Amino acid sequence: MDGTSLIRPEQVVGLAAKGKTQLLQELARRAATPLGIAAPTILRALAAREELGSTGVGRGIALPHATVPGLACLFSLFARLEKPIDFDAVDGQPVDLVFLLLTPEKGHREHLSALARVSRWLRDEAIAARLRATSEPRALYEVLAGCASREAAVGRRL
C-alpha cells in the first residue's frame, strides 16, 4: 500500500472528546459503519492494544491501532481534536492529532508499513503545525494527501 491510498477525504474528521475512553469509543463508532463491523468489536481490539501500552507517541500525537477480526483490508481515520485530551502519552502531553489504523489479522506487514508512514508524517513539526492550524476536514485531508503525494514522488525518483 502506498501512502496515497492510506487516507480518503471521508476518513478525515474533527472530533470532540473528553478523554481517551470516549475518543476510542467514537473512533470505533465511526469506523464501524464503513467497515460493516460492530463498534464493540473494534473497541475491544483498540482497548486490548492500549492495555499493552499507550499509543500516545508524544508531541500531541496518538496512533491508536489494532488488528480487527473479520476486517478485509486496512482502514484508517484521522481526527483533529477540538481540544487536547489526556491519552497517557509517553511524554505526558495531551493529544490533539489522532490517526487510527485498523488492520486485518493477516495484514502484519501492511500494518507496520502504514504505522511507520503515518508516524513519519505526523512527527514532522511543520506538518503537525499545519494540521493544528485548521479544523476544516477538507484542509486537513489536503495536508495528509500532500504528505502521501510527496512521499510517492520521492519514491518514484529513487
C-alpha positions as CSV (number, residue, x, y, z in Angstrom):
1,M,0.0,0.0,0.0
2,D,1.3,3.4,-0.9
3,G,0.6,6.5,1.2
4,T,-1.8,7.9,-1.4
5,S,-4.3,5.1,-0.8
6,L,-3.9,5.4,3.0
7,I,-6.4,8.2,3.6
8,R,-9.5,9.5,1.9
9,P,-11.4,12.7,2.4
10,E,-14.3,11.0,4.2
11,Q,-11.8,9.5,6.7
12,V,-10.7,12.9,8.0
13,V,-12.8,14.4,10.8
14,G,-12.8,16.9,13.5
15,L,-13.9,15.5,16.9
16,A,-14.6,16.5,20.4
17,A,-13.8,14.0,23.2
18,K,-13.5,14.4,27.0
19,G,-10.9,11.7,27.4
20,K,-9.2,8.6,26.0
21,T,-12.1,6.2,26.6
22,Q,-14.6,8.5,24.9
23,L,-12.3,9.1,22.0
24,L,-11.7,5.4,21.4
25,Q,-15.4,4.8,21.5
26,E,-16.1,7.5,19.0
27,L,-13.3,6.2,16.7
28,A,-14.8,2.7,16.9
29,R,-18.3,4.0,16.1
30,R,-17.1,6.0,13.1
31,A,-15.1,3.0,11.7
32,A,-17.9,0.5,12.3
33,T,-20.3,1.7,9.5
34,P,-17.9,1.8,6.6
35,L,-16.3,-1.5,7.7
36,G,-19.6,-3.3,8.4
37,I,-18.1,-4.5,11.8
38,A,-19.8,-3.8,15.1
39,A,-18.3,-0.9,17.0
40,P,-17.9,-3.0,20.2
41,T,-15.6,-5.4,18.2
42,I,-13.4,-2.6,17.1
43,L,-13.4,-1.0,20.5
44,R,-12.3,-4.3,22.2
45,A,-9.4,-4.6,19.7
46,L,-8.4,-1.0,20.4
47,A,-8.7,-1.4,24.2
48,A,-6.7,-4.6,24.1
49,R,-3.9,-2.8,22.2
50,E,-3.9,0.1,24.7
51,E,-3.6,-2.3,27.6
52,L,-0.1,-3.2,26.1
53,G,0.9,0.4,26.4
54,S,-0.4,3.8,25.3
55,T,-0.4,4.6,21.6
56,G,0.1,8.2,22.5
57,V,3.5,8.6,20.9
58,G,4.3,12.1,22.2
59,R,4.1,15.7,20.9
60,G,0.3,15.7,21.0
61,I,0.0,12.7,18.7
62,A,-1.7,9.4,19.1
63,L,-1.7,6.4,16.7
64,P,-4.3,4.0,18.0
65,H,-4.0,0.8,16.1
66,A,-5.3,-2.7,16.3
67,T,-5.8,-5.9,14.4
68,V,-9.6,-6.5,14.0
69,P,-11.2,-9.9,13.4
70,G,-13.2,-10.0,10.2
71,L,-11.6,-7.0,8.7
72,A,-10.9,-7.4,5.0
73,C,-8.4,-4.6,4.4
74,L,-6.5,-1.8,6.2
75,F,-8.7,1.1,7.4
76,S,-7.6,4.5,8.6
77,L,-9.2,7.6,10.0
78,F,-7.6,10.9,11.0
79,A,-9.1,13.0,13.7
80,R,-8.1,16.5,14.7
81,L,-9.5,17.1,18.3
82,E,-11.2,20.3,19.2
83,K,-9.4,20.3,22.5
84,P,-6.4,18.2,23.5
85,I,-7.1,15.3,25.9
86,D,-5.1,13.2,28.2
87,F,-4.2,10.0,26.4
88,D,-1.5,8.6,28.7
89,A,1.1,9.6,26.1
90,V,4.7,8.6,26.6
91,D,5.7,12.2,27.2
92,G,2.7,13.0,29.4
93,Q,1.4,15.7,27.0
94,P,-2.2,15.9,25.9
95,V,-3.2,14.6,22.4
96,D,-4.9,16.5,19.7
97,L,-3.8,14.7,16.5
98,V,-5.1,11.1,16.2
99,F,-4.5,8.7,13.3
100,L,-6.4,5.4,13.7
101,L,-5.2,2.3,11.9
102,L,-7.1,-0.9,11.8
103,T,-5.7,-4.0,10.0
104,P,-6.9,-7.5,9.2
105,E,-5.5,-10.4,11.1
106,K,-3.2,-11.3,8.2
107,G,-2.0,-7.8,7.4
108,H,1.0,-7.5,9.7
109,R,3.5,-6.2,7.1
110,E,1.0,-3.7,5.7
111,H,0.1,-2.6,9.3
112,L,3.8,-1.9,10.2
113,S,4.4,-0.1,6.9
114,A,1.3,2.2,7.4
115,L,2.2,2.8,11.0
116,A,5.7,3.9,10.1
117,R,4.5,6.1,7.3
118,V,1.9,7.9,9.4
119,S,4.3,8.3,12.2
120,R,6.8,10.0,9.8
121,W,4.1,12.4,8.6
122,L,2.9,13.4,12.0
123,R,6.3,13.7,13.6
124,D,7.3,16.3,11.1
125,E,6.8,19.6,13.1
126,A,5.8,21.6,10.0
127,I,3.1,19.1,9.1
128,A,1.8,18.9,12.6
129,A,1.6,22.7,12.8
130,R,-0.4,22.8,9.6
131,L,-2.8,20.2,10.9
132,R,-3.2,22.1,14.1
133,A,-3.8,25.4,12.3
134,T,-7.1,24.3,10.9
135,S,-10.1,22.2,11.9
136,E,-11.7,22.1,8.5
137,P,-11.7,18.4,7.4
138,R,-11.0,19.2,3.7
139,A,-7.9,21.3,4.6
140,L,-6.7,18.5,7.0
141,Y,-7.1,16.0,4.2
142,E,-5.1,18.1,1.8
143,V,-2.2,18.3,4.2
144,L,-2.2,14.5,4.6
145,A,-2.7,13.9,0.9
146,G,0.2,16.2,0.3
147,C,2.4,14.1,2.5
148,A,1.4,11.0,0.6
149,S,1.9,12.6,-2.8
150,R,5.4,14.0,-1.8
151,E,6.4,10.6,-0.5
152,A,5.2,8.8,-3.6
153,A,7.1,11.3,-5.8
154,V,10.3,10.8,-3.9
155,G,9.9,7.0,-4.1
156,R,9.4,7.2,-7.8
157,R,12.7,9.1,-8.2
158,L,14.7,6.6,-6.1
